[in-house]
Amino acid sequence: MIENEIANAIFSSGKYIKQCFLSELSKCHTDSSNSSFDFSQYMQMLEQLRTLYHSLGAGLENPDRLIQDAADSVPFPAGKDAAESFSRKYIDALNCILVNTIRFRKCYCYIRRNDMIPGIGSHIITNLGQIVASLNDGYIPVIDTTNADNLFTEISRSHEKNAWELYFQQPLSEGLQDVPAGEARLLDGIPRFMPSYNMDCLMNPELISFWRKIVKKYMLLSPELEAKIQGALSSLPFDSNTRILGILCRGTDYTNTRPYNHPAQPSVEIILSEAEEAMHQYQCDYCYLATEDQQILKKFQDRFRNRLLTTQEIYYPSDLNSTINQAGIDNHMDIHEKNMEYLTALTLLSKCQLLIGGRTSGTVVSILLSDGFEHTHIWDNGRYGIDDPLTLASHIF
């Protein structure tokens, strides 16, 4: 067998072993009296897969430690806690082999999204879903904003660089320059599986934990963005002795145009009231506000004065009727700098002890960038044009 054939066999066999393992695990969870799970058999399969994997040669991450951790924790007898611990370690070892086999195979997948309306928060969410889809199919994901029509297109041209890489590193460190001409598949648009701002996702700890792992592994910050964030953190009292409430409050085009099927946002008065209560109840020293709306900023400044923290400099009139992206273009704003500023704000929100806000892509990104919050309050006010309070009131009943 040549090396590529071996790699293909490793990937297909590894996926099959994982599927069988999870199926057996599911049966055990469903029927606690089922004690037929042969953990040692699956360890033997993993050992055989490791032998094949090592035959590919040097340059690949060594899974031996992970495999040994799994072998050392084979449950006997198979108690529930021991079985769960073993299962996590087994899957980690198997994933290590699979991902690094993907690296070896050098099969690529472009991730693009042709849509001029969504902001960078929405692109982060869809790209996360496409990264998972690409890896599941055995391809190296390469996020391509150079050959797509979206908010990154002009930035890519003006900076003469794939604009995604101004903000994040590529998932597996390989970019457009590494893809052989004509040898990549394409994932475009909206993936079926991705993080969501619906409450089913936001209130599901297992799902949020999964996406946080994907973010930490495959969406590392660019050096430029990392430096900007560190500069912002050093200029504000983000330290272990200070308690900060993070607040995300959308206004402008979102609340003015009420985009159909998008989450309805709470009023600024409701958010201000909740912020005051949370500041008191959880003994916060400051609140950090992320907003794009000039009037919302003014109301928070009037209410919290020197207890209000902000880092943004680009704000928009509250009566904005076009999208923020279009307003930025019309007013010749530096869209790259606006993205940097916004991502810095979302990251600082993730560093707060508490978070409140409406359901938006930015809220989801902040939650995924965080390690968790002591308290969150996310408003679920329905969707514009479908089941928000004004739409419900419009019905005759």
C-alpha positions as a Python dict, from the first residue, in 0.01 Angstrom:
ca = {
    (1, 'M'): (0, 0, 0),
    (2, 'I'): (130, 346, -83),
    (3, 'E'): (116, 613, 187),
    (4, 'N'): (-195, 789, 52),
    (5, 'E'): (-384, 460, 39),
    (6, 'I'): (-278, 389, 398),
    (7, 'A'): (-396, 736, 506),
    (8, 'N'): (-731, 684, 333),
    (9, 'A'): (-768, 348, 507),
    (10, 'I'): (-683, 504, 844),
    (11, 'F'): (-941, 778, 798),
    (12, 'S'): (-1224, 550, 683),
    (13, 'S'): (-1144, 285, 947),
    (14, 'G'): (-1111, 546, 1221),
    (15, 'K'): (-1448, 698, 1136),
    (16, 'Y'): (-1607, 354, 1135),
    (17, 'I'): (-1453, 259, 1471),
    (18, 'K'): (-1573, 588, 1618),
    (19, 'Q'): (-1925, 532, 1487),
    (20, 'C'): (-1937, 179, 1632),
    (21, 'F'): (-1791, 293, 1963),
    (22, 'L'): (-2047, 572, 2004),
    (23, 'S'): (-2329, 337, 1902),
    (24, 'E'): (-2229, 88, 2173),
    (25, 'L'): (-2195, 372, 2422),
    (26, 'S'): (-2544, 493, 2335),
    (27, 'K'): (-2685, 146, 2404),
    (28, 'C'): (-2518, 145, 2746),
    (29, 'H'): (-2669, 484, 2829),
    (30, 'T'): (-3012, 371, 2714),
    (31, 'D'): (-3002, 38, 2898),
    (32, 'S'): (-2802, 61, 3222),
    (33, 'S'): (-2834, -318, 3263),
    (34, 'N'): (-2642, -370, 2937),
    (35, 'S'): (-2292, -477, 3040),
    (36, 'S'): (-2186, -622, 2703),
    (37, 'F'): (-1963, -328, 2606),
    (38, 'D'): (-1619, -478, 2541),
    (39, 'F'): (-1387, -183, 2609),
    (40, 'S'): (-1076, -395, 2561),
    (41, 'Q'): (-1189, -487, 2209),
    (42, 'Y'): (-1205, -120, 2115),
    (43, 'M'): (-860, -62, 2263),
    (44, 'Q'): (-728, -336, 2037),
    (45, 'M'): (-883, -159, 1737),
    (46, 'L'): (-720, 166, 1844),
    (47, 'E'): (-381, -4, 1881),
    (48, 'Q'): (-412, -148, 1529),
    (49, 'L'): (-503, 196, 1396),
    (50, 'R'): (-199, 342, 1573),
    (51, 'T'): (31, 89, 1402),
    (52, 'L'): (-102, 194, 1063),
    (53, 'Y'): (-76, 562, 1158),
    (54, 'H'): (290, 532, 1257),
    (55, 'S'): (366, 372, 922),
    (56, 'L'): (296, 707, 758),
    (57, 'G'): (629, 833, 893),
    (58, 'A'): (755, 1143, 1069),
    (59, 'G'): (597, 1486, 1081),
    (60, 'L'): (266, 1387, 1237),
    (61, 'E'): (152, 1453, 1590),
    (62, 'N'): (222, 1151, 1809),
    (63, 'P'): (-100, 1010, 1961),
    (64, 'D'): (82, 764, 2188),
    (65, 'R'): (26, 958, 2511),
    (66, 'L'): (-347, 996, 2443),
    (67, 'I'): (-377, 628, 2356),
    (68, 'Q'): (-190, 530, 2671),
    (69, 'D'): (-419, 755, 2880),
    (70, 'A'): (-717, 570, 2735),
    (71, 'A'): (-556, 229, 2794),
    (72, 'D'): (-480, 318, 3156),
    (73, 'S'): (-843, 409, 3219),
    (74, 'V'): (-1018, 104, 3069),
    (75, 'P'): (-1301, 51, 3319),
    (76, 'F'): (-1315, -282, 3499),
    (77, 'P'): (-1579, -328, 3617),
    (78, 'A'): (-1751, -80, 3388),
    (79, 'G'): (-1893, 173, 3635),
    (80, 'K'): (-2068, 474, 3488),
    (81, 'D'): (-1811, 739, 3591),
    (82, 'A'): (-1516, 523, 3485),
    (83, 'A'): (-1682, 445, 3152),
    (84, 'E'): (-1742, 814, 3081),
    (85, 'S'): (-1381, 902, 3167),
    (86, 'F'): (-1251, 627, 2939),
    (87, 'S'): (-1487, 730, 2658),
    (88, 'R'): (-1361, 1090, 2663),
    (89, 'K'): (-1000, 978, 2648),
    (90, 'Y'): (-1073, 721, 2377),
    (91, 'I'): (-1247, 979, 2157),
    (92, 'D'): (-962, 1229, 2215),
    (93, 'A'): (-706, 971, 2097),
    (94, 'L'): (-917, 873, 1798),
    (95, 'N'): (-975, 1237, 1700),
    (96, 'C'): (-601, 1304, 1720),
    (97, 'I'): (-533, 1025, 1470),
    (98, 'L'): (-817, 1135, 1240),
    (99, 'V'): (-730, 1506, 1233),
    (100, 'N'): (-363, 1445, 1171),
    (101, 'T'): (-445, 1194, 901),
    (102, 'I'): (-649, 1472, 739),
    (103, 'R'): (-338, 1691, 756),
    (104, 'F'): (-134, 1416, 589),
    (105, 'R'): (-381, 1349, 307),
    (106, 'K'): (-369, 1713, 190),
    (107, 'C'): (-727, 1721, 61),
    (108, 'Y'): (-859, 2077, 83),
    (109, 'C'): (-1193, 2247, 117),
    (110, 'Y'): (-1261, 2616, 52),
    (111, 'I'): (-1508, 2777, 292),
    (112, 'R'): (-1683, 3077, 135),
    (113, 'R'): (-2000, 3274, 196),
    (114, 'N'): (-2139, 3499, -75),
    (115, 'D'): (-2360, 3739, 119),
    (116, 'M'): (-2300, 4113, 161),
    (117, 'I'): (-2546, 4164, 449),
    (118, 'P'): (-2414, 3965, 749),
    (119, 'G'): (-2152, 4109, 982),
    (120, 'I'): (-1841, 3939, 1109),
    (121, 'G'): (-2020, 3776, 1403),
    (122, 'S'): (-2248, 3588, 1166),
    (123, 'H'): (-1950, 3483, 953),
    (124, 'I'): (-1774, 3344, 1260),
    (125, 'I'): (-2076, 3129, 1343),
    (126, 'T'): (-2122, 2991, 991),
    (127, 'N'): (-1748, 2931, 947),
    (128, 'L'): (-1743, 2727, 1267),
    (129, 'G'): (-2011, 2502, 1124),
    (130, 'Q'): (-1828, 2468, 794),
    (131, 'I'): (-1500, 2383, 969),
    (132, 'V'): (-1670, 2090, 1142),
    (133, 'A'): (-1838, 1981, 815),
    (134, 'S'): (-1504, 1992, 632),
    (135, 'L'): (-1321, 1788, 896),
    (136, 'N'): (-1602, 1533, 913),
    (137, 'D'): (-1555, 1473, 540),
    (138, 'G'): (-1177, 1444, 572),
    (139, 'Y'): (-1076, 1780, 425),
    (140, 'I'): (-847, 2058, 547),
    (141, 'P'): (-1070, 2367, 585),
    (142, 'V'): (-939, 2687, 427),
    (143, 'I'): (-1152, 2996, 488),
    (144, 'D'): (-1150, 3201, 168),
    (145, 'T'): (-1264, 3564, 180),
    (146, 'T'): (-1065, 3663, -128),
    (147, 'N'): (-1286, 3487, -382),
    (148, 'A'): (-1623, 3554, -219),
    (149, 'D'): (-1861, 3851, -225),
    (150, 'N'): (-1913, 3961, 135),
    (151, 'L'): (-1799, 4226, 382),
    (152, 'F'): (-1442, 4092, 360),
    (153, 'T'): (-1405, 4122, -19),
    (154, 'E'): (-1286, 4483, -37),
    (155, 'I'): (-1069, 4434, 273),
    (156, 'S'): (-896, 4142, 103),
    (157, 'R'): (-827, 4360, -201),
    (158, 'S'): (-704, 4665, -15),
    (159, 'H'): (-479, 4464, 219),
    (160, 'E'): (-372, 4221, -56),
    (161, 'K'): (-437, 3937, 184),
    (162, 'N'): (-711, 3687, 258),
    (163, 'A'): (-904, 3913, 498),
    (164, 'W'): (-1002, 3630, 734),
    (165, 'E'): (-635, 3600, 829),
    (166, 'L'): (-633, 3961, 952),
    (167, 'Y'): (-857, 3845, 1237),
    (168, 'F'): (-802, 3470, 1280),
    (169, 'Q'): (-551, 3206, 1187),
    (170, 'Q'): (-656, 2939, 939),
    (171, 'P'): (-808, 2631, 1115),
    (172, 'L'): (-517, 2397, 1031),
    (173, 'S'): (-264, 2672, 954),
    (174, 'E'): (-286, 2617, 578),
    (175, 'G'): (-410, 2897, 355),
    (176, 'L'): (-493, 2966, -7),
    (177, 'Q'): (-126, 2953, -104),
    (178, 'D'): (-107, 2590, 10),
    (179, 'V'): (-395, 2460, -204),
    (180, 'P'): (-294, 2305, -538),
    (181, 'A'): (-474, 2469, -831),
    (182, 'G'): (-803, 2299, -911),
    (183, 'E'): (-777, 2050, -625),
    (184, 'A'): (-1024, 2170, -364),
    (185, 'R'): (-1390, 2115, -296),
    (186, 'L'): (-1617, 2402, -191),
    (187, 'L'): (-1848, 2462, 102),
    (188, 'D'): (-2057, 2774, 50),
    (189, 'G'): (-2341, 2942, 233),
    (190, 'I'): (-2502, 2829, 559),
    (191, 'P'): (-2412, 2490, 713),
    (192, 'R'): (-2681, 2267, 858),
    (193, 'F'): (-2497, 2230, 1189),
    (194, 'M'): (-2351, 2540, 1354),
    (195, 'P'): (-2385, 2751, 1670),
    (196, 'S'): (-2714, 2935, 1690),
    (197, 'Y'): (-2869, 3225, 1876),
    (198, 'N'): (-3182, 3020, 1946),
    (199, 'M'): (-3241, 2928, 2309),
    (200, 'D'): (-3206, 2556, 2235),
    (201, 'C'): (-2839, 2620, 2169),
    (202, 'L'): (-2774, 2896, 2424),
    (203, 'M'): (-2927, 2696, 2708),
    (204, 'N'): (-2760, 2365, 2616),
    (205, 'P'): (-2435, 2328, 2820),
    (206, 'E'): (-2311, 2027, 2620),
    (207, 'L'): (-2362, 2204, 2287),
    (208, 'I'): (-2200, 2528, 2405),
    (209, 'S'): (-1908, 2328, 2547),
    (210, 'F'): (-1863, 2154, 2210),
    (211, 'W'): (-1851, 2480, 2015),
    (212, 'R'): (-1614, 2636, 2268),
    (213, 'K'): (-1372, 2351, 2202),
    (214, 'I'): (-1398, 2412, 1826),
    (215, 'V'): (-1329, 2785, 1876),
    (216, 'K'): (-1026, 2722, 2098),
    (217, 'K'): (-878, 2467, 1858),
    (218, 'Y'): (-963, 2604, 1514),
    (219, 'M'): (-1025, 2978, 1548),
    (220, 'L'): (-708, 3119, 1703),
    (221, 'L'): (-672, 3497, 1696),
    (222, 'S'): (-439, 3665, 1448),
    (223, 'P'): (-132, 3837, 1600),
    (224, 'E'): (-279, 4176, 1503),
    (225, 'L'): (-611, 4113, 1678),
    (226, 'E'): (-440, 3954, 1978),
    (227, 'A'): (-223, 4266, 2021),
    (228, 'K'): (-526, 4497, 1998),
    (229, 'I'): (-715, 4294, 2259),
    (230, 'Q'): (-420, 4287, 2496),
    (231, 'G'): (-385, 4663, 2460),
    (232, 'A'): (-752, 4712, 2546),
    (233, 'L'): (-730, 4478, 2845),
    (234, 'S'): (-425, 4658, 2983),
    (235, 'S'): (-602, 4996, 2959),
    (236, 'L'): (-905, 4881, 3161),
    (237, 'P'): (-943, 4730, 3509),
    (238, 'F'): (-979, 4369, 3390),
    (239, 'D'): (-805, 4193, 3675),
    (240, 'S'): (-879, 3920, 3928),
    (241, 'N'): (-993, 4170, 4189),
    (242, 'T'): (-1248, 4350, 3972),
    (243, 'R'): (-1598, 4229, 3893),
    (244, 'I'): (-1740, 4343, 3560),
    (245, 'L'): (-2083, 4298, 3405),
    (246, 'G'): (-2070, 4260, 3026),
    (247, 'I'): (-2358, 4410, 2828),
    (248, 'L'): (-2433, 4369, 2457),
    (249, 'C'): (-2703, 4608, 2337),
    (250, 'R'): (-2795, 4626, 1966),
    (251, 'G'): (-2975, 4922, 1816),
    (252, 'T'): (-2955, 5123, 1489),
    (253, 'D'): (-3035, 4916, 1177),
    (254, 'Y'): (-3129, 4606, 1375),
    (255, 'T'): (-3407, 4756, 1588),
    (256, 'N'): (-3512, 5005, 1318),
    (257, 'T'): (-3556, 4765, 1027),
    (258, 'R'): (-3667, 4466, 1241),
    (259, 'P'): (-3515, 4206, 1001),
    (260, 'Y'): (-3763, 3926, 939),
    (261, 'N'): (-3709, 3606, 1141),
    (262, 'H'): (-3424, 3761, 1342),
    (263, 'P'): (-3440, 3766, 1724),
    (264, 'A'): (-3631, 4066, 1860),
    (265, 'Q'): (-3418, 4283, 2086),
    (266, 'P'): (-3514, 4418, 2429),
    (267, 'S'): (-3547, 4794, 2468),
    (268, 'V'): (-3253, 4988, 2607),
    (269, 'E'): (-3466, 5080, 2910),
    (270, 'I'): (-3519, 4712, 2994),
    (271, 'I'): (-3148, 4639, 2955),
    (272, 'L'): (-3055, 4938, 3172),
    (273, 'S'): (-3289, 4817, 3446),
    (274, 'E'): (-3150, 4462, 3433),
    (275, 'A'): (-2794, 4597, 3433),
    (276, 'E'): (-2857, 4802, 3748),
    (277, 'E'): (-3010, 4504, 3924),
    (278, 'A'): (-2727, 4270, 3820),
    (279, 'M'): (-2460, 4523, 3922),
    (280, 'H'): (-2616, 4539, 4269),
    (281, 'Q'): (-2700, 4171, 4313),
    (282, 'Y'): (-2360, 4042, 4200),
    (283, 'Q'): (-2158, 4329, 4346),
    (284, 'C'): (-1998, 4439, 4021),
    (285, 'D'): (-1751, 4725, 4018),
    (286, 'Y'): (-1803, 4817, 3653),
    (287, 'C'): (-2009, 4735, 3348),
    (288, 'Y'): (-1855, 4697, 3003),
    (289, 'L'): (-2081, 4798, 2714),
    (290, 'A'): (-2064, 4675, 2355),
    (291, 'T'): (-2297, 4867, 2124),
    (292, 'E'): (-2289, 5041, 1787),
    (293, 'D'): (-2565, 5291, 1873),
    (294, 'Q'): (-2480, 5651, 1973),
    (295, 'Q'): (-2801, 5703, 2171),
    (296, 'I'): (-2763, 5375, 2361),
    (297, 'L'): (-2408, 5473, 2455),
    (298, 'K'): (-2532, 5812, 2580),
    (299, 'K'): (-2802, 5652, 2798),
    (300, 'F'): (-2552, 5416, 2958),
    (301, 'Q'): (-2309, 5703, 3016),
    (302, 'D'): (-2581, 5902, 3187),
    (303, 'R'): (-2681, 5607, 3405),
    (304, 'F'): (-2346, 5455, 3507),
    (305, 'R'): (-2102, 5746, 3455),
    (306, 'N'): (-1751, 5647, 3576),
    (307, 'R'): (-1860, 5287, 3630),
    (308, 'L'): (-1910, 5238, 3256),
    (309, 'L'): (-1626, 5087, 3052),
    (310, 'T'): (-1605, 5099, 2671),
    (311, 'T'): (-1336, 5050, 2407),
    (312, 'Q'): (-1523, 5129, 2087),
    (313, 'E'): (-1480, 5455, 1896),
    (314, 'I'): (-1702, 5391, 1593),
    (315, 'Y'): (-2074, 5451, 1659),
    (316, 'Y'): (-2373, 5510, 1433),
    (317, 'P'): (-2683, 5732, 1455),
    (318, 'S'): (-2973, 5562, 1629),
    (319, 'D'): (-3207, 5632, 1335),
    (320, 'L'): (-2989, 5442, 1087),
    (321, 'N'): (-3208, 5271, 827),
    (322, 'S'): (-2946, 5102, 610),
    (323, 'T'): (-2736, 4811, 734),
    (324, 'I'): (-2426, 4893, 937),
    (325, 'N'): (-2208, 4743, 666),
    (326, 'Q'): (-2367, 4962, 398),
    (327, 'A'): (-2350, 5270, 622),
    (328, 'G'): (-1980, 5205, 672),
    (329, 'I'): (-1926, 5184, 296),
    (330, 'D'): (-2137, 5495, 225),
    (331, 'N'): (-1942, 5696, 484),
    (332, 'H'): (-1603, 5566, 368),
    (333, 'M'): (-1530, 5409, 706),
    (334, 'D'): (-1239, 5174, 760),
    (335, 'I'): (-1435, 4848, 771),
    (336, 'H'): (-1127, 4653, 875),
    (337, 'E'): (-1076, 4878, 1176),
    (338, 'K'): (-1446, 4850, 1261),
    (339, 'N'): (-1418, 4470, 1255),
    (340, 'M'): (-1109, 4483, 1477),
    (341, 'E'): (-1291, 4710, 1720),
    (342, 'Y'): (-1600, 4489, 1727),
    (343, 'L'): (-1406, 4166, 1778),
    (344, 'T'): (-1211, 4333, 2058),
    (345, 'A'): (-1540, 4432, 2223),
    (346, 'L'): (-1680, 4077, 2192),
    (347, 'T'): (-1361, 3934, 2339),
    (348, 'L'): (-1370, 4175, 2632),
    (349, 'L'): (-1733, 4076, 2692),
    (350, 'S'): (-1610, 3717, 2716),
    (351, 'K'): (-1368, 3822, 2993),
    (352, 'C'): (-1646, 3961, 3215),
    (353, 'Q'): (-1787, 3766, 3509),
    (354, 'L'): (-2147, 3819, 3395),
    (355, 'L'): (-2316, 3874, 3060),
    (356, 'I'): (-2654, 4020, 2963),
    (357, 'G'): (-2790, 4098, 2618),
    (358, 'G'): (-3036, 4015, 2347),
    (359, 'R'): (-3002, 3716, 2117),
    (360, 'T'): (-2758, 3815, 1842),
    (361, 'S'): (-2462, 3661, 1662),
    (362, 'G'): (-2235, 3880, 1876),
    (363, 'T'): (-2385, 3736, 2193),
    (364, 'V'): (-2317, 3384, 2069),
    (365, 'V'): (-1957, 3471, 1977),
    (366, 'S'): (-1893, 3623, 2321),
    (367, 'I'): (-2031, 3314, 2492),
    (368, 'L'): (-1815, 3084, 2278),
    (369, 'L'): (-1502, 3292, 2337),
    (370, 'S'): (-1556, 3272, 2713),
    (371, 'D'): (-1478, 2999, 2960),
    (372, 'G'): (-1825, 3047, 3109),
    (373, 'F'): (-2000, 3314, 3315),
    (374, 'E'): (-2121, 3324, 3672),
    (375, 'H'): (-2452, 3455, 3544),
    (376, 'T'): (-2609, 3523, 3205),
    (377, 'H'): (-2937, 3686, 3111),
    (378, 'I'): (-3028, 3647, 2744),
    (379, 'W'): (-3362, 3792, 2638),
    (380, 'D'): (-3588, 3569, 2433),
    (381, 'N'): (-3841, 3812, 2282),
    (382, 'G'): (-3938, 3608, 1978),
    (383, 'R'): (-3852, 3683, 1615),
    (384, 'Y'): (-3935, 3993, 1418),
    (385, 'G'): (-4237, 3943, 1194),
    (386, 'I'): (-4321, 3601, 1339),
    (387, 'D'): (-4371, 3590, 1715),
    (388, 'D'): (-4232, 3910, 1866),
    (389, 'P'): (-4478, 4109, 2083),
    (390, 'L'): (-4571, 4362, 1811),
    (391, 'T'): (-4638, 4092, 1553),
    (392, 'L'): (-4848, 3893, 1801),
    (393, 'A'): (-5048, 4208, 1880),
    (394, 'S'): (-5119, 4259, 1509),
    (395, 'H'): (-5337, 3949, 1491),
    (396, 'I'): (-5713, 3979, 1527),
    (397, 'F'): (-5835, 3759, 1810),
}
